[in-house]
Amino acid sequence: MEKKNSGCVWFFFLIFTTLILTGAWLYTGWQSHQRMLPQGLTIGGLGMGGRTRGQALATIAEAYTNPITVRYRQHTILLVPEMVELSLDMEATTANLDTILLAQTGLEGFVQYLLNLIAGKQRQPQEITPILTYSRERVDAFLKRVAQQYDHPPLAPVPLPEAETFRPPQPGTTLDIDTARPLLIAAMLSPVINEISLPVELEPIPLSSMDFLREALVARLAGFTGVAGFFVKDLNTGREICYHCKVAFAGLSTLKIGVALTYYRELDAPPTPQQTQLISATLAESDNATTNQLLAAIGAGNPYSGALEVTEFLWSLGMENSFLAVPYDLKEDTPPPNIATPANTRTDFNTEPDPYIQTTPLDIGFLLETLSQCNQGGGNIRLLYPRTVTPAECEDTLAWLEENQINTLLQAGMPEGTRVAHKHGWTGDTHADVALVYSPGAKFILSVFLYQPEWLVWEESAPTFASLGQLTYRFFNPESTEELP
């Protein structure tokens, strides 16, 4: 009987001891838990779990001393708290924190701790609001200063002569202060937001005046001592530039475009492979002998008659300053024709144009333009020759001109891979290039002729053509990120 009672005593002693030790362990854990802020507790959205009370207060105080990065589009402004008299009321914020912590102390706090531990429950997130003061007037003053500094009307492109490009045009910008104010205040009052973008209204970029391009191109030609003429046309809008574009120059190989179109006009069926080879060699390879074969075919076996047919075709389109009087390289024993045009009878400029073959930057630019229109089913070619020159033939002509890849002159100033249909030509004193350019910003015509008495040095003309091509491309594609040569 004594042994039985002794066993019961030891049993209850063990139970009691276990309860005491468990309670002590739980109480110690609770006490330890009390020293650190619980997970899920935030001050102004800034997580404070795992920190001591002192650490949490120091962290929140430091957070409100950091500047805010304010962005006005690509501009960055730092807003220092002192600029708007932003101040953390540490005493009131501490009181708010202590109110939350007080509920976790005493018997009630310990019981809640035990219940959460037994149930495996996480404490509910608790948000403490920091108490702050700021100056509304200072906020408005800051926003007004930003608006005064960065608001601007639409900006036109600006030539950058040294880089042979343009500073891109920019849309007008206006800070929406009424919308920005609450966004800025919310960022100021939050310890976790350190950057905001201000709402800025954009005024669309107006169509840039072609005068900017004209001035840039003329400036690039300032050092050229000969006679330069160019014609530029934006086929999307119809805007154009004429600089000495009605001055007569030697027509060179640029008029081979007219030769090919006149030959297409004579065909009654799609060209045979042999005929296609002749057209290709004329336009893509600029072979004079092959061009004369086309002229002979046009003139019923006589290339001289064929040349006259080409001239009549050009005149019918309105190209009154363009003519081809003889086949290529066959001037000997042929007296110079006396063909007077408005361009070659001018007295203000004299480029000593070839009396056998002439054009102007405007005429040859117009021919490339109407060829492009024909490809779309319109233009003078289709109007005058609706049955004899088809859109498909115009498309083929442009395709062969795209094959004329010499990677110099105008094309040398444009990004690699730019789609360009062009025809060039040169002689001792005159160099020329006319191009139809398909660029992202615009489809445009650029026709350039350079004349230097006696001899035009290639090392001078080639970079000039490339620069003019680059400036024109950049004008129509100001935002382009494509790498230029």
C-alpha positions in Angstrom: 0.0 0.0 0.0 2.9 2.4 0.8 4.6 1.6 -2.5 1.3 2.5 -4.4 1.0 5.8 -2.6 4.7 6.5 -3.2 4.2 5.9 -6.9 1.3 8.3 -7.1 3.3 11.0 -5.4 6.2 10.6 -7.8 3.7 10.6 -10.8 2.1 13.9 -9.6 5.5 15.3 -8.8 6.7 14.6 -12.4 3.5 16.1 -13.9 3.8 19.2 -11.7 7.5 19.5 -12.5 6.8 19.2 -16.2 4.1 21.8 -16.0 6.4 24.2 -14.1 9.2 23.7 -16.6 6.9 24.0 -19.6 5.4 27.1 -18.2 8.8 28.5 -17.5 9.9 27.7 -21.0 6.8 29.3 -22.5 7.1 32.4 -20.3 10.8 32.7 -21.3 9.8 32.4 -24.9 7.1 35.0 -24.5 9.5 37.3 -22.7 12.0 36.9 -25.6 9.2 37.5 -28.0 8.3 40.7 -26.2 11.7 42.1 -26.8 11.4 41.9 -30.6 8.6 43.4 -32.6 6.4 40.7 -34.2 6.4 39.8 -37.9 3.7 41.6 -39.8 4.1 44.9 -37.8 4.8 47.8 -40.1 5.2 51.6 -39.6 3.9 53.5 -42.6 4.3 50.3 -44.7 7.9 49.7 -43.6 8.3 46.2 -42.1 9.6 46.2 -38.6 9.3 42.6 -37.6 12.4 41.2 -35.9 13.6 44.7 -34.7 13.6 46.0 -31.2 11.5 48.9 -30.3 14.5 51.2 -30.4 15.7 49.9 -33.7 12.3 50.4 -35.2 12.0 54.0 -34.1 15.5 54.7 -35.4 14.7 53.1 -38.7 11.6 55.1 -39.3 13.3 58.3 -38.2 16.1 57.7 -40.7 13.7 56.8 -43.5 12.2 60.3 -43.4 15.6 61.9 -43.8 16.2 60.4 -47.2 15.5 62.5 -50.3 12.9 61.5 -52.9 13.9 61.1 -56.6 11.4 63.1 -58.6 11.3 62.5 -62.4 10.1 64.9 -65.0 10.3 62.7 -68.1 14.1 62.3 -68.6 15.0 64.9 -65.9 15.8 64.0 -62.3 15.2 66.2 -59.3 16.0 65.4 -55.7 13.4 66.5 -53.1 15.0 66.9 -49.7 12.5 66.7 -46.8 13.7 70.1 -45.5 12.5 71.7 -48.8 8.9 71.0 -47.9 9.4 71.2 -44.1 8.6 67.5 -43.8 9.0 66.4 -40.2 8.3 63.2 -38.3 6.6 63.7 -34.9 8.6 61.1 -33.1 6.8 61.5 -29.8 3.3 60.9 -31.3 4.7 58.0 -33.5 6.3 56.4 -30.5 3.0 56.7 -28.6 1.2 54.9 -31.5 3.8 52.1 -31.4 3.6 51.7 -27.6 -0.2 51.5 -27.7 0.1 48.4 -29.9 2.9 46.9 -27.8 1.0 47.5 -24.6 -1.8 45.2 -25.7 0.8 42.4 -25.9 1.9 42.7 -22.3 0.4 41.3 -19.0 -1.6 38.2 -18.5 -3.8 38.9 -21.5 -0.9 39.2 -23.8 0.7 36.0 -22.4 -2.6 34.1 -22.8 -3.0 35.3 -26.4 0.6 34.3 -27.1 -0.2 30.7 -25.8 -3.3 30.4 -27.8 -1.5 31.5 -31.0 1.3 29.1 -30.3 -1.0 26.2 -29.6 -3.2 26.9 -32.7 -0.1 27.6 -34.9 -1.6 31.0 -35.8 0.4 33.9 -37.1 -0.3 37.3 -35.6 -2.5 39.5 -37.6 -0.6 42.2 -39.5 -0.5 45.5 -37.6 0.0 48.9 -39.2 1.2 51.9 -37.2 0.7 55.3 -38.8 3.6 57.6 -38.4 2.7 61.2 -37.5 4.1 63.7 -39.9 3.8 67.4 -40.7 4.7 69.3 -43.9 4.1 72.6 -45.7 1.5 72.5 -48.4 2.7 75.9 -49.6 6.3 74.5 -49.9 5.0 71.5 -51.9 3.2 73.8 -54.4 6.2 76.0 -54.6 8.4 73.0 -55.5 6.1 71.9 -58.2 5.9 75.4 -59.7 9.6 75.6 -59.8 9.9 72.3 -61.6 7.2 73.4 -64.1 9.0 76.7 -64.7 12.3 74.9 -65.3 11.2 72.1 -67.5 7.8 73.0 -69.2 8.4 74.1 -72.8 6.5 74.4 -76.0 7.2 72.0 -78.9 10.8 72.3 -80.0 11.9 72.2 -83.6 14.9 70.1 -84.8 18.2 71.8 -84.4 21.0 71.2 -86.9 24.2 69.8 -85.4 26.7 70.6 -88.1 29.7 68.9 -86.5 27.8 65.6 -86.2 26.0 66.2 -89.6 22.7 65.4 -88.0 19.9 67.1 -86.1 18.9 67.3 -82.5 15.5 65.6 -82.7 12.4 67.7 -82.3 10.7 67.4 -79.0 7.0 67.5 -78.0 5.8 70.3 -75.8 5.6 69.4 -72.1 3.4 70.8 -69.3 3.4 69.5 -65.7 0.0 68.6 -64.4 0.3 70.2 -61.0 -3.1 69.3 -59.7 -2.5 65.6 -60.4 1.1 65.7 -59.3 0.4 67.2 -55.9 -1.3 64.2 -54.2 1.2 61.8 -55.8 4.1 63.8 -54.4 2.5 64.1 -50.9 1.8 60.4 -50.8 5.5 59.7 -51.6 6.6 62.2 -49.0 4.4 60.5 -46.3 5.6 57.0 -47.2 8.9 55.7 -45.9 9.0 53.0 -48.6 8.5 55.2 -51.7 11.7 56.9 -52.8 11.0 57.7 -56.4 8.0 59.0 -58.4 7.4 60.1 -62.0 5.4 63.3 -62.3 2.4 63.4 -64.7 3.4 65.5 -67.7 1.1 66.4 -70.5 2.6 66.3 -74.0 1.8 68.6 -76.9 2.4 66.8 -80.2 5.4 67.7 -82.3 4.3 69.8 -85.2 5.5 68.9 -88.7 9.1 70.2 -88.9 9.6 72.9 -91.4 11.7 71.9 -94.4 13.5 75.2 -94.0 15.6 73.5 -91.2 16.7 70.8 -93.7 17.4 73.4 -96.4 19.6 75.4 -94.1 21.5 72.4 -92.9 22.1 71.1 -96.5 23.2 74.6 -97.7 25.5 75.0 -94.7 27.1 71.7 -95.6 27.8 73.0 -99.2 29.3 76.2 -97.9 32.8 75.1 -98.6 32.0 73.7 -102.1 33.4 76.2 -104.7 31.5 74.8 -107.7 27.8 74.8 -108.5 25.6 72.5 -106.4 21.9 71.8 -106.9 19.5 69.6 -105.0 15.9 68.7 -104.8 14.2 67.0 -101.8 10.6 65.9 -101.6 8.7 64.2 -98.8 6.3 61.9 -100.7 4.2 61.4 -97.6 3.3 65.1 -97.3 4.3 66.7 -100.6 6.7 69.1 -98.9 9.8 69.9 -101.0 13.0 71.9 -101.2 14.5 73.3 -104.4 18.0 74.6 -104.3 19.3 75.5 -107.7 17.2 72.6 -108.7 16.2 74.2 -112.1 19.8 74.7 -113.1 21.0 72.6 -116.2 23.5 69.9 -115.5 25.0 67.1 -117.6 22.3 64.3 -117.5 24.9 61.5 -117.2 23.6 58.0 -116.5 20.6 59.4 -114.5 18.6 59.5 -117.7 18.9 55.8 -118.1 15.8 55.6 -116.0 14.0 57.4 -118.9 15.6 55.0 -121.4 14.3 51.9 -119.5 10.7 53.4 -119.2 10.6 54.3 -122.9 11.7 50.7 -123.7 8.9 49.3 -121.4 6.5 51.5 -123.3 7.6 49.8 -126.6 7.0 46.3 -125.3 3.7 44.6 -126.0 4.4 41.7 -123.6 6.4 41.1 -120.4 10.1 41.2 -121.2 11.9 38.0 -122.2 14.8 36.8 -120.1 17.2 38.4 -122.7 15.3 41.7 -122.6 15.3 41.6 -118.8 19.0 41.2 -118.9 19.4 44.3 -121.0 17.2 46.3 -118.6 19.1 45.0 -115.6 22.5 45.9 -117.1 21.2 49.4 -117.9 19.8 50.2 -114.5 21.7 48.1 -112.0 25.1 48.0 -113.8 24.8 51.3 -115.8 26.5 49.7 -118.8 26.5 52.1 -121.7 26.8 49.5 -124.5 23.7 47.7 -123.1 21.8 51.0 -122.8 22.6 51.7 -126.5 21.1 48.3 -127.4 17.9 49.4 -125.7 18.0 52.7 -127.6 18.4 50.7 -130.9 15.4 48.6 -130.0 13.4 51.7 -129.2 14.4 53.3 -132.5 13.7 50.4 -134.7 17.4 49.5 -135.0 18.7 53.1 -134.9 20.0 54.1 -131.4 20.0 57.8 -132.5 16.3 57.6 -133.3 15.9 55.8 -130.0 17.5 58.7 -128.1 15.1 61.1 -129.7 12.2 58.9 -128.7 13.5 59.0 -125.1 13.6 62.8 -125.2 10.0 63.0 -126.5 8.9 60.7 -123.7 10.6 62.9 -121.1 9.1 66.0 -122.6 5.7 64.5 -122.6 5.9 64.0 -118.9 6.7 67.6 -118.4 10.5 67.3 -118.1 11.2 70.3 -120.4 14.8 70.6 -119.3 15.8 67.0 -120.0 16.9 65.4 -123.3 19.1 62.7 -124.7 20.3 63.7 -128.2 22.7 60.9 -129.0 23.4 57.4 -127.7 25.9 57.0 -124.9 29.6 57.3 -125.9 28.6 58.0 -129.6 29.1 61.8 -129.8 32.0 61.7 -132.3 31.1 62.9 -135.7 27.8 64.2 -134.4 27.4 67.9 -134.3 26.1 69.2 -130.9 22.4 69.8 -131.1 21.0 73.3 -130.5 18.4 72.4 -127.9 17.4 75.4 -125.8 15.6 74.8 -122.5 14.6 77.2 -119.7 17.4 75.7 -117.7 20.3 75.9 -120.1 19.4 79.4 -121.3 19.8 80.9 -117.7 22.6 83.4 -117.3 23.0 83.2 -113.5 24.6 79.8 -113.4 26.8 77.9 -115.9 27.7 74.3 -115.3 28.9 73.8 -118.9 26.2 71.0 -119.3 26.9 68.3 -121.8 25.1 69.6 -125.0 24.1 66.0 -125.9 22.5 65.0 -122.6 21.0 67.3 -119.9 18.6 67.4 -117.0 18.1 69.3 -113.7 17.9 68.0 -110.1 14.1 68.8 -110.3 13.4 67.0 -113.5 15.2 63.8 -112.6 13.8 63.9 -109.1 10.3 64.3 -110.6 10.9 61.3 -112.9 11.7 59.1 -109.9 8.7 60.5 -108.1 6.3 59.8 -111.0 7.9 56.3 -111.3 7.0 55.7 -107.7 3.5 56.9 -108.3 3.2 54.7 -111.3 4.1 51.7 -109.1 1.0 52.6 -107.1 -1.2 53.0 -110.2 -1.1 56.8 -110.4 1.1 59.7 -111.6 1.9 61.2 -115.0 3.2 58.0 -116.5 -0.1 56.2 -115.9 -2.1 59.2 -116.9 -0.4 59.6 -120.2 0.4 56.0 -121.0 -2.2 53.9 -119.2 -2.0 51.0 -121.7 1.7 51.0 -122.6 3.4 51.4 -119.2 2.0 49.2 -116.5 2.4 49.4 -112.7 4.2 46.1 -112.8 6.8 47.6 -115.3 7.3 50.6 -113.0 7.7 48.2 -110.1 10.3 46.3 -112.0 12.2 49.5 -112.9 12.3 50.5 -109.2 13.5 47.0 -108.3 16.4 47.2 -110.7 17.3 50.6 -109.3 17.4 49.0 -105.8 19.9 46.5 -107.2 22.2 49.5 -108.0 24.2 48.9 -104.9 27.4 51.0 -105.1 27.5 51.8 -101.3 28.7 55.4 -102.0 27.3 58.8 -102.8 24.0 59.5 -101.1 23.5 55.9 -99.8 26.8 56.0 -98.0 25.3 58.4 -95.4 22.4 56.2 -94.6 22.1 53.3 -92.2 23.2 50.0 -93.6 20.2 48.1 -95.0 18.2 51.2 -95.9 16.0 50.5 -98.9 17.1 52.9 -101.7 16.3 52.9 -105.4 18.8 55.2 -107.0 20.7 56.1 -110.2 24.0 57.8 -110.2 26.3 59.2 -112.8 29.6 61.1 -113.2 31.9 62.6 -115.6 35.1 64.7 -115.1 33.4 67.8 -113.9 30.0 66.6 -112.8 28.8 64.0 -110.3 25.1 63.2 -109.7 22.9 60.8 -107.7 19.1 60.7 -107.5 17.5 58.4 -104.9 14.1 57.2 -103.7 14.5 56.4 -100.1 12.1 54.2 -98.1 12.8 55.1 -94.5 10.8 54.6 -91.3 10.0 58.3 -91.0 9.3 59.1 -94.6 9.4 58.0 -98.1 11.4 60.7 -99.8 13.2 61.8 -103.0 16.7 63.2 -102.9 18.4 64.4 -106.1 21.9 66.0 -105.9 24.2 67.3 -108.7 27.7 68.8 -108.1 29.7 70.6 -110.8 33.3 71.8 -110.5 35.0 73.6 -113.5 37.6 71.4 -115.2 37.6 68.6 -112.7 35.6 67.5 -109.7 37.8 65.5 -107.3 36.1 62.3 -106.1 37.6 62.6 -102.6 35.7 65.9 -102.3 32.4 65.0 -103.9 31.9 61.5 -102.3 31.9 62.7 -98.7 29.7 65.6 -99.7 27.1 63.3 -101.2 27.3 61.1 -98.1 26.8 64.1 -95.7 23.8 65.3 -97.7 22.3 61.9 -97.6 22.9 61.6 -93.8 21.4 65.0 -93.0 18.3 64.3 -95.1 17.9 60.8 -93.6 18.2 62.2 -90.0 15.8 65.0 -90.7 13.1 62.5 -91.7 14.1 60.0 -89.0 15.0 62.2 -85.9 14.3 59.4 -83.4 16.2 56.7 -85.3 18.6 54.6 -83.3 20.1 53.0 -86.4 23.8 53.4 -86.6 25.0 55.7 -89.4 28.2 55.0 -91.3 
